[in-house]
């Protein structure tokens, strides 16, 4: 009982402060330091103090209560023995009045509240009130024996015994335990109070110590968090007062450690701030250098573009003249001259293909091509491609198979034919003899609904993974290190990739060595029944005799070649070297031209667009065509905005003849 009461008192008084101090956990560095560290310091300080206080209080309380108990019992037993010693002769003699006096004398001492003296002979003497509740009384007994001096056998009644042998009676004294219980309660209350005072003192001391320690640590934590966030100007700013307070709570050494830690973090912050300033300065310098180099690169790119444009124009001019002369001389060449003329024509065509590919890339980069999106049936597209590549497949002994499955797509028919045709040509070039090239279409689920996936598969040697990321770069060829022009120039896939991006898709590749390759692209699906009908076959060439043409160019070779070729076709040709002369001839009113072929860059900084505009204004029925070797993006965008028909030098004679034939058909209609 004495051990439980102090423990209960501690739990009732100490637990609430513990609950009030512990804060709710918040996931921020500062509050974590405040909550966790302060709570741990509080626990480390209060728990040992509470344990020691409870142990000491319990031990002292137990000792005090035992002392009270022993004193209470000793007093009661002493009174009982005293009464027994005083009543031996009277009880032996049966002197009841004397026994009553002894009992009353014991009551007058105030130590007991009732005395009873009795023996086996029927003597019974009592003094004091009889208590109504025995629970408040404690009884003490003592036997009555004769003292040695009282032994007198002559006077001893019959049946008496000698002194010191057997008791002759019994004394019972009763003490009231109310005062004892009150004293016991006061002792318990005093012990609990002392324990609570000790616990409160420990709690206050530890709480003050935890706060004084946590305060500089909170500042250090906030500084570290600020440094982590990039605010390198933050400092701990631990004051001397905090250090002295921490020293009072933890000792000089511990306070010194906190101060050293704060100063170390401040020095770290200063170093980080200096490093950041140095890094920012270096970044600014590197940015300035990068901007300068970027400007130089842009200037170099512009210079290179201007150089390539000028070189392309200068190359196209003589190449265009060569093509005109070769095509004009080939019909009249002798059998001995014809092989050389054919080789010359082949070389000219290769150069024309390379320049056309470069022009195509320039047009795609300049974004002057606008796709005409229509519903394209894949059956008609595959038929045109089969007619185009069937001869090549037969020559290389490769089976060319088509599978359209009756599907149609929404795309630009000409651009799509260019992509698939290039992929088929590459597959035929790399497929082994006796192999198979499959062009198949199948439905696929795209992000924007139903789609059609067009795949071109071959069972050739495949493409190694190291090359798959670069095959869409310009002039990159895996197996043409000797740069054989008969195997292409490495521009086909680069052009196809740009056209695919223009159509809103991309070309994917799946390939492995000795396992073939599969190129694929995905396009929006269209209903085959609603797809546009295939374009009609081109009209058969018709004679151009009597067609009146004007050729405007500042290059005498081109004028001579154009005159010879057009006159060979039966046309009436008038060659003009300047733009002013051409505009003057167009405005005479006496001369009517069916076609005007004009160069863009004329002598004396004259612009061929002025001649085209004059032809449209003065002779609107004439076919106004701009023939130019300029391929710069700005030139292409300008011509596109002007809606001018453009033939890029070198112009294939067959292409020029087809254009003039359409003009003749328009006149016939």
C-alpha positions as CSV (number, residue, x, y, z in Angstrom):
1,X,0.0,0.0,0.0
2,X,2.8,2.4,0.8
3,X,4.5,1.7,-2.5
4,X,1.4,2.1,-4.7
5,X,0.3,5.5,-3.4
6,X,3.4,7.5,-4.4
7,X,3.4,5.8,-7.8
8,X,-0.1,6.8,-8.5
9,X,0.6,10.3,-7.4
10,X,3.5,10.6,-9.8
11,X,1.4,9.4,-12.8
12,X,-1.3,11.8,-12.0
13,X,1.0,14.9,-11.9
14,X,3.9,14.1,-14.3
15,X,2.1,12.7,-17.3
16,X,0.2,15.9,-18.4
17,X,3.4,17.9,-18.7
18,X,4.9,15.2,-20.9
19,X,1.9,15.3,-23.2
20,X,1.8,19.1,-23.4
21,X,5.5,19.4,-24.3
22,X,5.6,16.8,-27.1
23,X,4.6,18.6,-30.4
24,X,2.9,17.0,-33.3
25,X,5.5,15.9,-35.9
26,X,5.7,18.3,-38.9
27,X,7.9,17.3,-41.8
28,X,10.1,20.4,-41.8
29,X,13.7,20.5,-40.7
30,X,13.3,23.2,-38.0
31,X,10.3,21.6,-36.3
32,X,11.8,18.2,-36.5
33,X,14.8,19.4,-34.6
34,X,12.6,21.2,-32.1
35,X,10.2,18.3,-31.6
36,X,12.5,15.3,-31.6
37,X,15.5,16.7,-29.9
38,X,13.6,18.6,-27.3
39,X,11.4,15.6,-26.5
40,X,14.5,13.3,-26.3
41,X,16.3,15.7,-24.0
42,X,13.1,16.0,-21.9
43,X,12.8,12.3,-21.7
44,X,16.4,11.7,-20.9
45,X,16.3,14.3,-18.1
46,X,12.9,13.6,-16.6
47,X,12.7,9.8,-16.7
48,X,15.8,9.2,-14.5
49,X,14.8,12.0,-12.1
50,X,11.3,10.5,-11.9
51,X,12.7,7.0,-11.3
52,X,15.1,8.2,-8.6
53,X,12.4,10.4,-6.9
54,X,9.9,7.6,-6.9
55,X,12.4,5.0,-5.6
56,X,13.5,7.3,-2.8
57,X,10.0,8.4,-1.9
58,X,8.8,4.8,-1.8
59,X,11.7,3.7,0.4
60,X,11.4,6.6,2.8
61,X,7.6,6.3,3.0
62,X,7.9,2.6,3.6
63,X,10.4,3.2,6.4
64,X,8.3,5.9,8.0
65,X,5.2,3.8,7.9
66,X,7.0,0.8,9.4
67,X,8.4,3.1,12.2
68,X,4.9,4.4,12.9
69,X,3.5,0.9,13.0
70,X,6.3,-0.4,15.3
71,X,5.8,2.6,17.7
72,X,2.1,2.1,17.8
73,X,2.4,-1.6,18.5
74,X,5.2,-1.0,21.1
75,X,3.1,1.5,23.0
76,X,0.1,-0.7,23.1
77,X,2.1,-3.8,24.1
78,X,4.0,-1.8,26.8
79,X,0.7,-0.7,28.4
80,X,-0.6,-4.3,28.4
81,X,2.6,-5.6,30.0
82,X,2.6,-2.7,32.6
83,X,-1.0,-3.5,33.6
84,X,-0.2,-7.2,33.8
85,X,2.8,-6.4,36.0
86,X,0.7,-4.2,38.3
87,X,-2.3,-6.5,38.6
88,X,-0.5,-9.9,39.4
89,X,-1.0,-9.8,43.2
90,X,-4.5,-8.3,43.1
91,X,-5.5,-10.9,40.6
92,X,-3.8,-13.6,42.6
93,X,-5.6,-12.5,45.7
94,X,-8.9,-11.8,43.9
95,X,-8.9,-8.1,45.0
96,X,-11.4,-6.7,42.5
97,X,-11.2,-3.1,43.8
98,X,-7.4,-3.0,43.4
99,X,-7.7,-4.5,39.9
100,X,-10.3,-1.8,39.0
101,X,-7.9,0.9,40.2
102,X,-5.1,-0.5,38.1
103,X,-7.4,-0.6,35.1
104,X,-8.5,3.0,35.7
105,X,-4.9,4.1,36.2
106,X,-4.0,2.7,32.7
107,X,-6.9,4.6,31.1
108,X,-5.7,7.9,32.6
109,X,-2.5,7.7,30.7
110,X,-4.5,8.2,27.5
111,X,-2.6,5.6,25.6
112,X,-5.4,3.0,25.6
113,X,-9.1,3.5,25.6
114,X,-10.2,0.2,27.2
115,X,-8.6,-2.3,29.6
116,X,-9.8,-5.9,30.5
117,X,-8.4,-8.1,33.2
118,X,-9.6,-11.6,33.6
119,X,-8.6,-15.1,34.7
120,X,-9.9,-18.6,34.5
121,X,-11.5,-18.4,38.0
122,X,-14.1,-16.0,36.8
123,X,-12.5,-12.7,37.7
124,X,-13.3,-10.1,35.1
125,X,-12.5,-6.4,35.5
126,X,-12.9,-3.8,32.7
127,X,-12.4,-0.1,32.4
128,X,-13.2,2.3,29.6
129,X,-16.1,2.4,27.1
130,X,-16.8,-0.4,24.8
131,X,-16.2,0.6,21.2
132,X,-19.1,0.2,18.8
133,X,-16.8,-0.7,15.9
134,X,-13.9,-3.1,16.5
135,X,-12.4,-2.1,13.1
136,X,-11.1,1.1,14.7
137,X,-9.5,-0.7,17.7
138,X,-6.3,-2.8,17.9
139,X,-6.0,-5.3,20.8
140,X,-2.8,-6.0,22.7
141,X,-2.6,-8.9,25.2
142,X,-0.2,-9.8,28.0
143,X,-0.3,-12.8,30.4
144,X,-0.4,-12.0,34.1
145,X,2.3,-14.0,36.1
146,X,3.3,-13.7,39.8
147,X,6.5,-11.8,40.4
148,X,9.3,-13.5,42.4
149,X,8.7,-11.3,45.5
150,X,5.1,-12.2,45.7
151,X,5.6,-15.9,46.1
152,X,4.0,-16.8,49.6
153,X,2.8,-20.3,49.9
154,X,1.3,-19.8,53.2
155,X,-1.1,-17.3,52.0
156,X,-1.6,-18.9,48.6
157,X,-5.2,-20.1,48.1
158,X,-5.8,-23.6,47.2
159,X,-4.9,-24.5,43.6
160,X,-2.5,-21.6,43.1
161,X,0.9,-22.1,41.5
162,X,4.3,-20.7,42.1
163,X,5.5,-17.5,40.5
164,X,6.9,-17.6,37.0
165,X,5.3,-20.8,36.1
166,X,2.0,-20.5,34.4
167,X,-0.1,-17.3,33.8
168,X,-2.7,-16.7,36.4
169,X,-4.7,-14.3,34.1
170,X,-4.8,-12.2,31.0
171,X,-4.7,-8.5,30.3
172,X,-6.2,-7.0,27.1
173,X,-5.7,-3.4,26.2
174,X,-7.4,-1.7,23.2
175,X,-6.0,1.3,21.3
176,X,-7.9,3.5,18.9
177,X,-6.2,3.5,15.4
178,X,-7.8,6.7,14.2
179,X,-4.9,8.9,15.1
180,X,-2.5,6.3,13.8
181,X,-4.3,6.2,10.5
182,X,-4.3,10.0,10.4
183,X,-0.6,10.2,11.0
184,X,-0.1,7.5,8.3
185,X,-2.1,9.5,5.8
186,X,-0.1,12.7,6.6
187,X,3.1,10.8,6.0
188,X,1.8,9.5,2.7
189,X,0.6,12.9,1.6
190,X,3.9,14.5,2.6
191,X,5.9,11.8,0.7
192,X,3.8,12.3,-2.4
193,X,4.2,16.1,-2.2
194,X,7.9,15.8,-1.8
195,X,8.0,13.5,-4.9
196,X,5.8,15.9,-6.9
197,X,8.0,18.9,-6.0
198,X,11.1,17.0,-7.0
199,X,9.5,15.9,-10.3
200,X,8.3,19.5,-11.0
201,X,11.7,20.8,-10.3
202,X,13.3,18.2,-12.5
203,X,10.7,18.9,-15.3
204,X,11.3,22.7,-15.1
205,X,15.1,22.3,-15.1
206,X,15.1,19.8,-18.0
207,X,12.6,21.8,-20.0
208,X,14.7,24.9,-19.6
209,X,17.8,22.9,-20.6
210,X,16.1,21.4,-23.6
211,X,14.9,24.8,-24.8
212,X,18.3,26.4,-24.4
213,X,19.9,23.6,-26.3
214,X,17.2,23.4,-29.0
215,X,17.2,27.1,-29.7
216,X,20.7,27.2,-31.3
217,X,20.1,23.9,-33.0
218,X,16.9,25.3,-34.5
219,X,18.8,28.2,-35.9
220,X,21.4,25.8,-37.3
221,X,18.6,23.7,-38.8
222,X,17.0,26.7,-40.4
223,X,20.4,27.7,-41.8
224,X,21.0,24.3,-43.2
225,X,17.6,24.2,-44.8
226,X,18.2,27.6,-46.3
227,X,21.5,26.5,-47.7
228,X,19.8,23.4,-49.2
229,X,17.3,25.7,-50.8
230,X,20.1,27.7,-52.4
231,X,20.0,30.8,-50.0
232,X,23.7,30.9,-49.3
233,X,23.4,34.2,-47.5
234,X,21.7,32.6,-44.5
235,X,23.7,32.4,-41.2
236,X,23.2,30.7,-37.9
237,X,23.8,33.8,-35.8
238,X,24.1,31.9,-32.5
239,X,24.5,34.7,-29.8
240,X,26.7,34.5,-26.8
241,X,23.7,34.5,-24.6
242,X,22.5,31.3,-26.2
243,X,26.0,29.8,-25.6
244,X,26.0,30.8,-22.0
245,X,22.5,29.5,-21.5
246,X,23.4,26.2,-23.1
247,X,26.6,26.1,-21.0
248,X,24.4,26.5,-17.9
249,X,22.2,23.6,-19.0
250,X,24.7,21.2,-20.5
251,X,28.2,22.3,-19.4
252,X,30.9,24.4,-21.0
253,X,32.2,21.7,-23.3
254,X,28.8,21.0,-24.8
255,X,28.0,24.7,-25.3
256,X,31.3,25.1,-26.9
257,X,30.6,22.3,-29.3
258,X,27.3,23.9,-30.3
259,X,29.0,27.2,-30.9
260,X,31.8,25.6,-32.9
261,X,29.1,23.8,-35.0
262,X,27.3,27.0,-35.7
263,X,30.5,28.8,-36.7
264,X,31.5,25.9,-38.9
265,X,28.2,26.0,-40.7
266,X,28.6,29.8,-41.1
267,X,32.0,29.3,-42.6
268,X,30.5,26.6,-44.9
269,X,27.8,29.0,-45.9
270,X,30.4,31.7,-46.7
271,X,32.4,29.3,-48.7
272,X,29.3,28.1,-50.6
273,X,28.3,31.7,-51.3
274,X,31.8,32.5,-52.6
275,X,31.7,29.3,-54.7
276,X,28.3,30.3,-56.0
277,X,29.5,33.7,-57.0
278,X,32.5,32.2,-58.7
279,X,30.2,29.6,-60.5
280,X,27.8,32.4,-61.6
281,X,30.7,34.4,-62.9
282,X,32.0,31.4,-64.8
283,X,28.5,30.6,-66.1
284,X,28.2,34.2,-67.3
285,X,31.6,33.9,-69.0
286,X,30.7,30.5,-70.5
287,X,27.3,31.9,-71.6
288,X,29.0,34.9,-73.2
289,X,31.4,32.6,-74.9
290,X,28.6,30.2,-76.0
291,X,26.6,33.1,-77.3
292,X,29.6,34.4,-79.2
293,X,30.3,31.0,-80.7
294,X,26.6,30.5,-81.5
295,X,26.6,33.8,-83.3
296,X,29.7,32.8,-85.1
297,X,28.1,29.4,-85.9
298,X,25.0,31.1,-87.2
299,X,27.0,33.5,-89.2
300,X,29.0,30.6,-90.6
301,X,25.8,28.7,-91.3
302,X,24.4,31.8,-93.1
303,X,27.7,32.1,-95.0
304,X,27.6,28.4,-95.9
305,X,24.0,28.7,-96.9
306,X,24.8,31.6,-99.1
307,X,27.8,29.8,-100.5
308,X,25.8,26.6,-101.2
309,X,23.0,28.7,-102.8
310,X,25.5,30.5,-105.0
311,X,27.3,27.3,-105.7
312,X,24.1,25.5,-106.5
313,X,23.0,28.2,-108.8
314,X,26.4,28.3,-110.5
315,X,26.4,24.6,-110.9
316,X,22.9,24.4,-112.1
317,X,23.4,27.0,-114.8
318,X,26.1,25.0,-116.9
319,X,24.4,21.7,-116.0
320,X,21.1,23.0,-117.4
321,X,22.9,24.1,-120.5
322,X,24.7,20.7,-120.8
323,X,21.4,18.9,-120.5
324,X,19.9,21.0,-123.2
325,X,22.8,20.5,-125.6
326,X,23.1,16.8,-124.9
327,X,19.5,16.2,-125.5
328,X,19.7,18.2,-128.7
329,X,22.8,16.4,-129.9
330,X,21.8,12.9,-129.0
331,X,19.3,12.3,-131.8
332,X,21.9,13.2,-134.4
333,X,24.9,11.5,-132.8
334,X,26.8,8.9,-134.9
335,X,27.1,5.3,-133.7
336,X,30.6,5.9,-132.5
337,X,29.6,9.1,-130.6
338,X,26.4,7.7,-129.1
339,X,28.0,5.7,-126.2
340,X,30.0,8.7,-125.1
341,X,26.9,10.9,-125.3
342,X,24.9,8.4,-123.2
343,X,27.6,8.3,-120.6
344,X,27.7,12.1,-120.6
345,X,23.9,12.1,-120.3
346,X,24.1,9.6,-117.4
347,X,26.6,11.7,-115.5
348,X,24.5,14.8,-116.1
349,X,21.5,13.0,-114.7
350,X,23.4,11.9,-111.6
351,X,24.5,15.4,-110.9
352,X,20.9,16.6,-111.5
353,X,19.6,14.0,-109.0
354,X,22.1,15.1,-106.4
355,X,21.2,18.8,-106.8
356,X,17.5,17.9,-106.8
357,X,17.9,16.0,-103.5
358,X,19.7,19.0,-102.0
359,X,16.9,21.2,-103.3
360,X,14.3,18.9,-101.8
361,X,16.0,19.1,-98.4
362,X,16.2,22.9,-98.7
363,X,12.5,23.1,-99.5
364,X,11.6,20.9,-96.6
365,X,13.9,22.9,-94.2
366,X,12.4,26.1,-95.5
367,X,8.9,24.7,-94.9
368,X,7.7,25.9,-98.3
369,X,5.9,22.6,-99.0
370,X,2.3,22.4,-97.9
371,X,0.9,18.9,-98.1
372,X,-2.5,18.5,-99.8
373,X,-4.2,16.0,-97.5
374,X,-6.7,13.8,-99.3
375,X,-8.1,10.3,-99.0
376,X,-5.6,8.0,-100.7
377,X,-6.5,4.4,-101.6
378,X,-3.5,2.2,-101.0
379,X,-4.4,-0.1,-103.9
380,X,-3.9,2.6,-106.5
381,X,-0.8,3.8,-104.7
382,X,0.7,0.3,-104.6
383,X,-0.2,-0.2,-108.3
384,X,1.8,2.9,-109.3
385,X,4.7,1.9,-107.1
386,X,4.7,-1.6,-108.6
387,X,4.8,-0.3,-112.1
388,X,7.7,1.9,-111.1
389,X,9.8,-0.8,-109.4
390,X,8.8,-4.0,-111.1
391,X,11.6,-3.8,-113.6
392,X,14.2,-3.3,-110.9
393,X,12.8,-6.2,-108.9
394,X,13.0,-8.4,-112.0
395,X,16.6,-7.4,-112.8
396,X,17.7,-8.2,-109.2
397,X,15.7,-11.4,-109.0
398,X,13.7,-10.2,-106.0
399,X,10.1,-11.0,-105.4
400,X,8.1,-7.8,-104.8
401,X,4.8,-8.4,-103.0
402,X,2.0,-5.9,-102.2
403,X,-0.8,-6.3,-99.6
404,X,-3.1,-3.2,-99.3
405,X,-6.1,-5.1,-97.8
406,X,-8.4,-2.6,-99.3
407,X,-7.3,0.1,-96.9
408,X,-7.0,3.9,-97.4
409,X,-5.3,6.7,-95.6
410,X,-5.5,10.4,-95.2
411,X,-2.3,11.9,-96.6
412,X,-0.7,13.7,-99.5
413,X,-0.6,11.2,-102.3
414,X,2.6,12.5,-104.0
415,X,4.6,12.8,-100.7
416,X,3.4,9.4,-99.5
417,X,4.4,7.9,-102.8
418,X,7.8,9.5,-102.5
419,X,8.3,8.0,-99.0
420,X,7.1,4.5,-99.8
421,X,8.9,4.5,-103.2
422,X,12.2,5.4,-101.5
423,X,11.8,2.7,-98.9
424,X,10.9,0.1,-101.6
425,X,14.0,1.2,-103.7
426,X,16.3,0.7,-100.6
427,X,14.7,-2.7,-99.8
428,X,15.3,-3.9,-103.4
429,X,18.8,-2.6,-103.3
430,X,19.7,-4.5,-100.1
431,X,17.6,-7.7,-100.6
432,X,19.5,-10.8,-101.7
433,X,18.9,-12.5,-105.0
434,X,15.9,-14.7,-104.6
435,X,14.7,-12.7,-101.6
436,X,11.4,-11.1,-101.0
437,X,10.3,-7.5,-100.4
438,X,6.9,-7.2,-98.8
439,X,4.9,-3.9,-98.7
440,X,1.9,-4.5,-96.5
441,X,-0.7,-2.3,-94.8
442,X,-2.7,-3.2,-91.7
443,X,-5.0,-1.5,-89.3
444,X,-3.5,-0.1,-86.1
445,X,-4.8,1.7,-83.1
446,X,-3.4,5.2,-82.8
447,X,-3.7,8.1,-80.4
448,X,-6.3,9.8,-82.5
449,X,-8.4,6.8,-83.5
450,X,-8.0,4.2,-86.2
451,X,-4.8,4.3,-88.1
452,X,-3.1,2.3,-90.9
453,X,0.4,1.1,-90.6
454,X,2.4,0.7,-93.8
455,X,5.4,-1.6,-93.6
456,X,8.2,-2.3,-96.0
457,X,10.0,-5.5,-95.1
458,X,13.0,-7.2,-96.6
459,X,15.1,-10.2,-95.7
460,X,18.5,-8.7,-96.4
461,X,21.5,-8.5,-94.2
462,X,19.9,-6.0,-91.8
463,X,21.2,-3.0,-90.1
464,X,23.4,-3.1,-87.0
465,X,22.1,-1.3,-83.9
466,X,25.1,1.1,-84.0
467,X,24.0,2.4,-87.4
468,X,20.2,2.5,-86.8
469,X,20.3,5.9,-85.1
470,X,22.2,7.6,-88.0
471,X,20.7,6.2,-91.2
472,X,18.3,9.2,-91.4
473,X,21.2,11.7,-91.4
474,X,22.3,13.3,-94.6
475,X,25.0,11.6,-96.7
476,X,25.2,8.7,-94.2
477,X,25.4,5.3,-95.9
478,X,26.2,2.1,-94.1
479,X,27.7,0.0,-96.9
480,X,28.9,2.6,-99.4
481,X,32.2,3.8,-98.0
482,X,33.5,4.1,-101.5
483,X,30.7,6.6,-102.4
484,X,29.5,4.8,-105.5
485,X,27.0,7.2,-107.0
486,X,25.1,4.3,-108.6
487,X,24.1,3.3,-105.0
488,X,22.7,6.7,-104.1
489,X,24.0,9.7,-102.2
490,X,22.6,9.0,-98.7
491,X,19.9,11.7,-98.9
492,X,16.9,9.5,-99.6
493,X,16.1,8.5,-96.0
494,X,16.9,12.0,-94.7
495,X,14.3,13.4,-97.2
496,X,11.8,10.7,-96.3
497,X,12.2,11.5,-92.6
498,X,11.5,15.2,-93.2
499,X,8.5,14.4,-95.4
500,X,7.1,12.1,-92.8
501,X,7.5,14.9,-90.2
502,X,5.6,17.2,-92.6
503,X,2.8,14.6,-92.8
504,X,2.6,14.4,-89.0
505,X,4.2,11.0,-88.6
506,X,7.6,9.4,-88.4
507,X,9.4,6.4,-89.9
508,X,10.3,3.6,-87.5
509,X,12.9,0.9,-88.0
510,X,13.1,-2.6,-86.7
511,X,16.2,-4.5,-87.8
512,X,18.9,-6.9,-86.8
513,X,21.9,-8.3,-88.5
514,X,21.1,-11.2,-90.9
515,X,17.4,-10.8,-90.0
516,X,16.3,-8.2,-92.5
517,X,14.8,-4.7,-91.9
518,X,11.3,-3.3,-91.5
519,X,10.6,0.3,-92.1
520,X,7.1,1.5,-91.1
521,X,5.0,4.6,-90.8
522,X,1.5,5.1,-89.4
523,X,-1.1,7.4,-91.0
524,X,-4.8,8.2,-90.2
525,X,-7.2,5.7,-91.7
526,X,-9.8,6.7,-94.3
527,X,-12.8,4.9,-95.8
528,X,-11.7,3.2,-99.0
529,X,-15.0,3.9,-100.6
530,X,-14.6,7.7,-100.1
531,X,-11.0,7.8,-101.3
532,X,-10.3,9.9,-104.3
533,X,-10.1,8.1,-107.7
534,X,-6.6,7.7,-109.1
535,X,-5.3,10.3,-111.3
536,X,-5.7,9.7,-115.0
537,X,-2.7,8.5,-117.0
538,X,-0.6,11.3,-118.4
539,X,-1.5,12.3,-122.0
540,X,0.6,11.0,-124.7
541,X,3.1,13.5,-126.0
542,X,1.9,15.6,-128.9
543,X,3.9,17.6,-131.4
544,X,4.9,21.1,-130.2
545,X,5.2,22.6,-133.8
546,X,4.1,26.2,-133.9
547,X,4.3,26.8,-130.1
548,X,5.7,30.3,-129.6
549,X,8.1,30.5,-126.7
550,X,10.2,33.2,-125.1
551,X,13.4,32.3,-123.2
552,X,14.8,34.9,-120.9
553,X,18.3,34.2,-119.5
554,X,21.6,36.1,-119.1
555,X,23.7,32.9,-119.9
556,X,24.4,32.7,-123.7
557,X,25.0,28.9,-123.4
558,X,21.6,28.4,-121.9
559,X,20.0,30.5,-124.6
560,X,21.8,28.6,-127.3
561,X,20.9,25.2,-125.8
562,X,17.3,26.2,-125.2
563,X,16.9,27.6,-128.8
564,X,18.4,24.4,-130.3
565,X,16.2,22.0,-128.2
566,X,13.0,23.9,-128.7
567,X,13.5,24.4,-132.4
568,X,14.2,20.7,-132.6
569,X,10.7,20.1,-131.1
570,X,9.2,22.5,-133.8
571,X,8.7,25.5,-131.5
572,X,9.2,29.1,-132.5
573,X,11.8,30.5,-130.1
574,X,12.7,34.1,-129.2
575,X,15.7,34.4,-126.9
576,X,16.2,37.6,-124.7
577,X,19.1,38.3,-122.4
578,X,17.7,41.1,-120.2
579,X,14.5,41.6,-118.2
580,X,13.8,45.1,-119.7
581,X,13.9,43.8,-123.2
582,X,11.6,40.9,-122.3
583,X,9.0,43.2,-120.7
584,X,9.3,45.5,-123.8
585,X,8.6,42.6,-126.2
586,X,5.7,41.4,-124.0
587,X,4.1,44.8,-124.1
588,X,4.3,45.5,-127.8
589,X,0.9,44.0,-128.5
590,X,2.1,42.5,-131.8
591,X,3.8,39.5,-130.4
592,X,1.8,36.8,-128.7
593,X,3.7,34.1,-126.7
594,X,2.4,30.7,-125.6
595,X,5.1,30.2,-123.0
596,X,7.6,32.4,-121.2
597,X,10.6,30.7,-119.7
598,X,12.5,33.2,-117.5
599,X,15.5,32.9,-115.2
600,X,15.3,34.4,-111.7
601,X,18.6,36.1,-111.5
602,X,19.3,38.2,-114.6
603,X,22.1,40.5,-115.6
604,X,22.4,43.9,-113.8
605,X,20.6,42.8,-110.7
606,X,17.4,42.4,-112.7
607,X,14.7,40.2,-111.1
608,X,12.9,37.5,-113.1
609,X,9.8,37.9,-111.0
610,X,9.3,41.3,-112.7
611,X,9.2,39.5,-116.1
612,X,6.8,36.9,-114.8
613,X,4.5,39.6,-113.3
614,X,4.6,41.5,-116.6
615,X,3.8,38.3,-118.6
616,X,0.8,37.6,-116.3
617,X,-0.4,41.2,-116.7
618,X,0.3,41.8,-120.4
619,X,-0.3,38.3,-121.8
620,X,-2.4,36.4,-119.2
621,X,-2.9,33.5,-121.6
622,X,0.8,32.7,-121.8
623,X,2.3,30.0,-119.6
624,X,4.7,31.9,-117.3
625,X,7.4,29.6,-115.8
626,X,10.4,30.6,-113.7
627,X,13.5,28.6,-114.5
628,X,16.1,29.1,-111.7
629,X,19.1,27.4,-110.1
630,X,18.6,29.4,-106.8
631,X,17.5,27.0,-104.0
632,X,17.9,29.1,-100.9
633,X,15.1,28.9,-98.3
634,X,14.2,32.6,-98.6
635,X,14.0,32.3,-102.4
636,X,11.7,29.3,-102.2
637,X,9.4,31.0,-99.6
638,X,9.2,34.1,-101.8
639,X,8.2,32.1,-104.9
640,X,5.7,30.1,-102.9
641,X,4.0,33.2,-101.6
642,X,4.0,34.6,-105.1
643,X,2.3,31.5,-106.5
644,X,4.9,31.2,-109.3
645,X,5.4,28.0,-111.3
646,X,9.1,26.9,-110.8
647,X,11.3,24.6,-112.8
648,X,14.6,24.0,-111.0
649,X,17.8,23.8,-113.0
650,X,18.9,21.5,-114.4
651,X,15.6,20.9,-116.1
652,X,15.2,17.5,-117.7
653,X,14.2,17.9,-121.3
654,X,11.4,15.4,-120.8
655,X,10.0,17.4,-118.0
656,X,10.1,20.6,-120.0
657,X,8.5,18.9,-123.0
658,X,5.7,17.5,-120.7
659,X,5.0,21.0,-119.4
660,X,4.8,22.5,-122.9
661,X,2.6,19.6,-124.0
662,X,0.1,20.5,-121.3
663,X,0.1,24.0,-122.6
664,X,-0.6,22.7,-126.1
665,X,-3.5,20.6,-124.8
666,X,-4.9,23.6,-123.0
667,X,-4.9,25.5,-126.3
668,X,-6.5,22.6,-128.1
669,X,-9.2,22.5,-125.5
